[in-house]
Structures are given as structure tokens and as C-alpha cells.
Amino acid sequence: MINEYISLQQNINHYSYYVKQLIIGFCEEFQTNKVHSHRLVPVLERLFNKETDKFLSFFKDEKRSVPIQFIHFLSQQGEIIHVGNSYYSLLPERTIKLPDGQYISISALKPPTQNRFGLGQLTDKQLPITLTLNEYIYRPPFEKLLSVYTKKITNNHDIEPKEMMYFTEKGSFKTSTIKNMQEGKFYILYFDREFGNKIKPEKYFAQWKNGEWYVTQIVSNMFVRLRYALRFFGNATLTYQLINHNYGCFEIKLPYSLPREENILLRLIATPNENRWPKSYFTTEDQINNVRSILAYCKLNEEGVVAKNGVLN
């Protein structure tokens, strides 16, 4: 199993380098500084048709082709940049300083090193553009996120919720029974809104006050982070597990998929089991302290290191 994930990461890193070289080539050919995805997709389609089932099953979103998913993956990770209207360009190579003081480089235009896990390339050299984790990707603290959403809520809404999610010390629970709401408590509400002949599902941050709902719509890429925040402030204990697979390889087992920001950070130093909503990652022993720091930011507590066939501590 470990070798499958090492091979998967090597393929991802290889294609990351290849896409950047494609962008350079097309920019030179057409005397431009950006490339439309329709020039990249056919090339990737031909290459991916020869790829392993493991690589293709990593990209499970059936609504989008694997090449489109891969390009979006590189854009999310900062290997390339989306400049609008499906055009992509290159970024300068940067180093990111990890919490333990190690440096990794991203957006490099040289062939990837043989990393076992993670898209970032370990380096001893700090580049002129060096970022902290928070400079690389902004992670709204849970307290600030709830404060922003609380200030936006209003009782001006026109439909009743279809389902609601409530939060306790045992976690989060979704129900279609809309009752027993507590004054001042926070919830997530699910609505089905009609647009002509279509139904559009929507999610709202909500508070029950004075016998009615006060709500504001949740920005889609903030939903998972907000749900984590509400679990934490509902006094739920969120934990993860580190499993020692020997040979310096560790698996990170999570109860829920991570917020977008922590997922992007972990993918720099670890390989997820799937692209979209991973709950498991593989990494190396020398990155464990960085993993702990990233997960602690979203209030996850470590259960302890477990051997593949039993408890270590």
C-alpha cells in the first residue's frame, strides 16, 4: 500500500512539472503570458489515458474530467495561477517555511526530486520569496470566522429550512426534524431554493433568537471550516490518529475531511488518499511535527501514535 502512495505522489509531481513546461512552451509559441485550459486538457487526456487505476481513482469528481481536476489541483496548491476565464499562468518559485524550521519550495521549474510524499520539494536554500504558512494561505481562526458570520445574520428570509445541523459535545448531527431549538445557539440550515424548474440547495449559518431564525448564507468554500468551528464551540473533542507503518512512513487518520486550507497545507508534505474529501494522508517521520502544528490550528487533538498492528503509546 505504501508503495502505491509513493508512486501516486511521484506521478503527481511529474505531471505538475510537465504542465508548467507546457505553459512555458505555449507562452513562447503564442507570445503571451497565459494559456487557456483548452490547450492543456487534450495533452493531459492523452497522457492520463495510459495512467494507472490508482492515479485515476484519486480524482473522483465525476462532474469534471481528470485533466480539469488536475489543473485545478495545481492552481489550489500554488504551482500555477488561474488568472480568469480559464487562463493559467506561472508563478515565481517560492519557499515556504514550515513550523519546525524546514523549507520546501513550490512552483519550481526544475524536475521534481524523488519525494516520498507531498507536492512541496524539501530544500536547504531559502529563496527571496519565502512565506510562512499563513502568508501562503490565509486560515481564518475559528473565533474570527464565527464573529464575521454572527454580524451578518438577519431575520429577513423567505423559506423554511429542509434540514438543520446542530452541535453538541458529541459532535454534529443533521436532522429533518426542525424543533427543540435553543435560544442563542448556532445551527447550520439547509434550504432548497427554486429557480424556475430547478432546485438549488443552499446552506445557511443560523441562530435561533426570539422564536425565529436569523440567518446568513454560507460561502461554499467556508462551509467545512465553519462546521469545524461550530463543533469546537459546541465542546466536541476532535481527534486524529497517527499510524506508524514502519520504514519512516506514517498515516494520518481523520474523523472528518479537513477545511480547504489545512488540506492544501498537508498536501505540501503528505499524500492524501483521494483528491476531493480525503480523511487519510501518508507522510514521513520528519514531517510529523509540522503535521501536528497544522492540525492543531483547526483544534484537532492527537490520540497518540499507533503501530500498524497495535498501540505504541
URFEN-V580816 format. One record per run of one state. SS is the DSSP state (H for helix, E for strand, L for the rest). FROM is the first residue (numbers start at 1). TO is the last residue. If there is no record, write none. Layout:
SS;FROM;TO  SS;FROM;TO
//
This chain:
L;1;1  H;2;30  L;31;34  E;35;36  H;37;48  L;49;52  H;53;58  L;59;65  H;66;77  L;78;79  E;80;84  L;85;86  E;87;90  L;91;93  E;94;97  L;98;102  E;103;106  L;107;120  E;121;123  L;124;129  E;130;131  L;132;132  H;133;136  L;137;141  H;142;152  L;153;153  E;154;154  L;155;162  E;163;168  L;169;170  E;171;175  L;176;185  E;186;195  L;196;197  E;198;209  L;210;211  E;212;217  L;218;219  H;220;233  L;234;237  E;238;244  L;245;248  E;249;254  L;255;259  H;260;269  L;270;270  E;271;272  L;273;279  E;280;284  H;285;297  L;298;299  E;300;307  L;308;309  E;310;311  L;312;313
//
